[in-house]
């Protein structure tokens, strides 16, 4: 604990907070990259209108009533929303199709090797786990936009390099010579260093990811999407574990 207290000093905490702000900015920048920051409020407004549920005629009528720039943003959102709806509607059939195809493949002699059969059985069993997952349309844009952002990985890497540098400051003040000559001194310092790096990485990663996710949820809402099956997110029909979005994020 003393080692963690030494590492998480005021300077380190300020750096982590600054990095968290950079992560939040990066998430927002990725989200308004297609419309510009000036039109971001329009994008959020039109998305919130879409998720309330409307017929194709109502969507078209609404698009016709918008100004040209607003209409361009709305049509892009409407297209994404339609793709998401098609994904939700076709989820069950797509999973059943994989299971059926895997079952049929076992009937052909060309797939009769033990290795092929093992792979086919694994595919079939994997998809059977999510066959009965109940997917539904929900406001999941915040989570989906957050998952597209990867700059936090590089920020965490930079912070970890800084933390590791601080860990080895004892080499500069000569303390390592005393520690190394003590009984089990090398082992104790190795364990402390490994624990400090592991806990530091966990704390920094959690801070970066949490700030990015919460910022998106504040803008778009959709807190209930965290408890929904992860397969409700577009493109996750091939994720073969029936877990919630929150569990997946963790």
C-alpha positions in Angstrom: 0.0 0.0 0.0 2.9 2.4 0.7 4.2 1.7 -2.8 0.9 2.5 -4.3 0.7 5.6 -2.2 4.1 6.7 -3.5 3.1 6.0 -7.1 -0.4 7.7 -6.9 1.0 11.0 -5.8 -0.6 14.4 -6.7 1.3 14.7 -10.0 0.3 11.2 -11.1 -3.4 11.7 -10.3 -3.4 15.0 -12.2 -1.9 13.2 -15.2 -4.6 10.5 -15.0 -7.3 13.1 -14.8 -5.9 15.0 -17.8 -5.6 11.7 -19.7 -9.3 10.9 -18.9 -10.3 14.3 -20.3 -8.3 13.5 -23.5 -10.2 10.1 -23.7 -13.6 11.9 -23.4 -12.6 14.4 -26.1 -11.5 11.6 -28.4 -14.8 9.7 -27.9 -16.8 12.9 -28.8 -14.5 13.7 -31.7 -15.1 10.3 -33.2 -18.8 10.7 -32.8 -19.1 14.1 -34.4 -16.5 13.4 -37.1 -19.2 12.9 -39.7 -21.2 16.0 -38.9 -18.9 18.5 -37.3 -19.0 19.9 -33.8 -21.4 22.7 -34.8 -24.1 20.2 -35.9 -23.5 17.8 -33.0 -26.6 18.9 -31.1 -28.7 18.3 -34.3 -27.3 14.8 -34.6 -28.2 14.0 -31.0 -31.6 15.5 -31.4 -32.5 13.6 -34.5 -31.2 10.3 -33.1 -33.4 10.8 -30.0 -36.4 11.4 -32.4 -35.6 8.2 -34.3 -35.4 5.8 -31.4 -39.0 6.7 -30.3 -40.2 4.5 -33.1 -41.7 5.7 -36.4 -43.0 4.3 -39.6 -41.1 4.7 -42.9 -43.7 7.3 -44.0 -43.2 9.3 -40.8 -39.4 9.1 -41.2 -39.6 10.3 -44.8 -42.0 13.1 -43.9 -39.7 14.2 -41.1 -36.7 14.3 -43.4 -38.6 16.4 -45.9 -39.3 19.0 -43.2 -35.7 19.5 -42.3 -33.2 21.9 -43.7 -30.6 20.6 -46.2 -27.7 20.1 -43.7 -30.0 18.7 -41.0 -31.6 16.3 -43.6 -28.2 15.0 -44.5 -27.4 14.2 -40.9 -30.8 12.7 -40.3 -30.7 10.4 -43.4 -27.3 9.0 -42.3 -28.8 8.3 -38.9 -31.9 6.8 -40.4 -29.8 4.5 -42.5 -27.8 3.3 -39.5 -31.1 2.9 -37.6 -32.6 0.8 -40.4 -29.5 -1.4 -40.5 -29.7 -1.9 -36.7 -33.4 -2.8 -37.0 -32.6 -5.3 -39.8 -29.9 -6.9 -37.6 -32.3 -7.3 -34.7 -35.0 -8.8 -36.9 -32.7 -11.2 -38.5 -30.7 -12.2 -35.5 -32.5 -15.4 -34.6 -32.6 -16.7 -38.2 -28.9 -16.0 -38.7 -27.9 -17.9 -35.6 -30.2 -20.8 -36.5 -28.7 -20.8 -40.0 -25.2 -21.3 -38.6 -26.4 -24.2 -36.4 -28.2 -25.8 -39.3 -25.3 -25.5 -41.6 -22.9 -27.0 -39.0 -25.3 -29.9 -38.5 -25.6 -30.5 -42.3 -21.8 -30.3 -42.8 -21.3 -33.4 -40.7 -23.2 -35.4 -43.2 -20.6 -34.8 -45.9 -17.6 -37.2 -46.1 -15.3 -34.3 -47.1 -15.7 -33.0 -43.5 -15.3 -36.5 -42.0 -11.9 -36.0 -40.4 -11.7 -35.9 -36.6 -10.4 -32.4 -36.7 -13.1 -31.2 -39.0 -15.8 -32.8 -36.9 -14.4 -31.3 -33.8 -14.4 -27.8 -35.3 -18.0 -28.3 -36.6 -19.2 -29.5 -33.2 -17.5 -26.6 -31.5 -19.2 -24.1 -33.8 -22.6 -25.8 -33.3 -22.3 -25.9 -29.5 -21.0 -22.3 -29.4 -24.0 -20.9 -31.4 -26.5 -23.0 -29.4 -25.4 -21.0 -26.4 -26.9 -17.9 -27.9 -29.8 -19.4 -29.9 -32.4 -18.4 -27.3 -30.9 -15.0 -26.5 -33.7 -12.4 -26.7 -32.4 -9.4 -28.6 -34.5 -6.3 -28.9 -34.2 -2.8 -30.2 -32.8 -0.4 -27.6 -30.9 2.8 -27.3 -27.4 1.4 -27.5 -25.7 4.1 -29.6 -23.7 5.4 -26.6 -22.1 1.9 -26.0 -21.6 1.3 -29.7 -19.8 4.6 -30.2 -17.7 4.1 -27.1 -16.6 0.6 -28.4 -15.4 2.2 -31.7 -12.9 4.3 -29.8 -9.4 2.9 -29.3 -7.3 5.9 -28.4 -7.6 5.1 -24.7 -5.4 2.0 -25.3 -2.5 4.3 -26.3 -3.1 6.7 -23.5 -3.1 3.9 -21.0 0.2 2.6 -22.5 1.8 6.1 -22.1 0.6 6.3 -18.5 1.9 2.9 -17.7 5.3 3.8 -19.1 5.3 6.8 -16.8 4.3 4.7 -13.7 7.0 2.1 -14.4 9.5 4.9 -14.6 8.4 6.1 -11.2 8.6 2.6 -9.8 12.3 2.4 -10.6 13.2 5.7 -9.0 14.7 3.8 -6.1 17.6 3.0 -8.5 18.5 6.7 -8.6 18.7 7.2 -4.9 20.8 4.1 -4.1 18.1 2.3 -2.1 18.3 -0.7 -4.4 21.7 -1.6 -3.0 20.3 -1.9 0.5 17.2 -3.8 -0.7 19.2 -6.3 -2.7 21.5 -7.1 0.2 18.6 -7.8 2.6 17.1 -11.3 3.0 14.8 -12.0 0.1 15.2 -8.4 -0.8 15.1 -9.0 -4.6 12.0 -11.2 -4.3 10.2 -8.7 -2.2 10.9 -5.8 -4.5 10.0 -7.9 -7.6 6.6 -8.8 -6.1 5.9 -5.2 -5.1 6.8 -4.0 -8.6 4.6 -6.5 -10.3 1.7 -5.8 -8.0 2.1 -2.0 -8.5 2.2 -2.4 -12.3 -0.9 -4.7 -12.3 -3.0 -2.5 -10.0 -1.8 0.6 -11.7 -2.9 -0.8 -15.1 -6.2 -1.8 -13.7 -6.9 1.6 -12.1 -5.8 3.6 -15.1 -7.7 1.4 -17.6 -10.8 1.5 -15.5 -10.6 5.3 -15.2 -10.1 5.9 -19.0 -12.9 3.5 -20.0 -15.4 4.6 -17.4 -15.0 8.3 -18.4 -15.4 7.6 -22.1 -18.5 5.4 -21.5 -20.2 7.7 -19.0 -19.7 10.7 -21.3 -21.5 8.9 -24.2 -24.3 7.7 -21.9 -24.9 11.3 -20.6 -25.3 12.5 -24.2 -27.4 9.7 -25.7 -28.9 8.0 -22.7 -29.5 4.3 -22.8 -28.4 3.3 -19.4 -30.7 0.3 -19.6 -28.7 -1.1 -22.5 -26.0 -2.0 -20.0 -28.1 -4.9 -18.7 -29.3 -6.1 -22.1 -27.6 -9.0 -23.9 -24.4 -8.0 -25.7 -25.9 -9.5 -28.9 -28.3 -6.5 -28.9 -25.3 -4.4 -30.2 -25.0 -4.4 -33.9 -22.4 -6.8 -35.2 -22.3 -9.0 -32.1 -24.3 -11.9 -33.5 -21.1 -13.9 -33.7 -20.2 -13.3 -30.1 -21.1 -16.7 -28.7 -21.4 -16.0 -24.9 -24.8 -15.1 -23.5 -23.6 -12.2 -21.3 -24.8 -8.7 -20.7 -23.3 -5.5 -22.2 -22.0 -4.5 -18.8 -20.2 -7.9 -18.3 -18.8 -7.6 -21.8 -17.4 -4.1 -21.1 -15.8 -5.3 -17.8 
